[in-house]
Amino acid sequence: MIALLIRDLRLAFRAGGGFGLGLAFFLLVAVLVPLGVGPEGATLAKIAPGILWVGALLACLLSLDRIFALDFEDGSLDLLATSPIPLEGVVAIKALAHWLVTGLPLTLAAPVLGVLLNLPGPGYLWLVVSLAAGTPALSVIGAFGAALTVGIKRGGLLLSLLVLPLYVPTLIFGAEVVKRGAAGADVSVPLLLLAGITAGALALLPFAAAAAIRVNLR
Amino acid sequence: MSLWEYANPKKFMQVSAGVLPWVVGLTGLCLVVGLVWGFFFTPDDYKQGSTVKILFVHVPTAMMAINAWVMMLVASLIWLVRRHHVSALAAKAAAPVGLTFTAIALVTGAFWGQPMWGTWWAWDPRLTAFLILALFYLGYMALWQAVEDPDTAADLTAVLCMVGSVFAVLSRYAVKFWNQGLHQDSTILKVGEKDPLDVAYYLPLLVCIAGFVLLFVALVLIRTRTEIRARRLSALQARERIA
């Protein structure tokens, strides 16, 4: 399993792997919004939590179809399906690799972009905490969507249509944590619910995704 | 004699052909009686005027929009467990009907909200949850369209339906975080309590609900029969190609 993780990470970091693409997209969103909305600090501070979360979510979405599509095309997914590791484990590892390549850098880069968007001081800690708690859910939900659409030619748009509604609860709770944190209010309830969604998704969705892959490999 | 006999397509076609005219007739009767009664023979509300009568379309369609998804969930589970093709086709047939009901509920709600709340749309928990439900229907239908092999499509959409149900419920409670919202609570089941729905509205509303339930059943039966025929046709074409 560790070998698989290292292989996926290596593929992602080398040329054409798309590493940094999501990060660049996240940066662009954070730069474009002030250009569109106007540079008033008060307005930006108000919308910063939502924009940062929506940007992170869309950046995550960009690289989802890479999770399984390339392996499906060159046949390595068939090999993985017949390997001693259960397919559920393969899905979990691939989601983990996706998170390490997109979710983790997004989480670490978010405070810098928070400065661009004039996020109020107490919000930074909660921005990082909420992204750290929420982005694993984005990766594993995305892995499920990618598993559903892996057999479809040019399934990228369909993938977004399937995955975005599933992202709604994560987005709402995540943005709520940052909003409350930035206002200095108590964040425990949305943060716990966010962590609960992540834990539930991590526990259950690999099984659904593995079922979908088995159907697609049939 | 067991319930699963009706999962045989031939048996299903026979039975549904016999049942369908009755269902369609009852649908027409209930809808005509309920809507005419509701629209023309109920008093205007003292606060809302005649806009209150949108209730007779809005409430039943909103109920059926959710119930249609539940029906799809049950049909998907039956398909995954027992592999009855009729069940998968019924789930497929129900999705556009459910989407239409969702759209009608949203549109009639907007028509009522404009004069009453002073806005067509508000990011209220219930409204938002319905919008997300519409997105789920769209994704489900798009997945059916995109996958070519019918059995693969049935399996994948069934898994999506199950996962989607969980997330639809989660979204429903997530959006409650914003505020209590503008949308009032349901008063149908509060006859004994204070501030109940008036009996003058209650009875025609029940007839309308029955009418829309029957309309859903009728539409799903018709669409399932169409899907079965389409499936038979493609099987025949495949056989001709081989011969």
Interface residues (C-beta under 8 A of the other chain):
Chain A: F144 L148 T149 G151 I152 G155 L158 L161 L162 L164 P165 L166 V168 P169 I172 F173 E176 P190 L193 I197 L205 A208 A211 A212 V215 N216 R218
Chain B: I132 L135 F136 L138 G139 A142 L143 A146 V147 T152 D155 L156 V159 L160 M162 V163 G164 F167 A168 L170 S171 A174 V175 F177
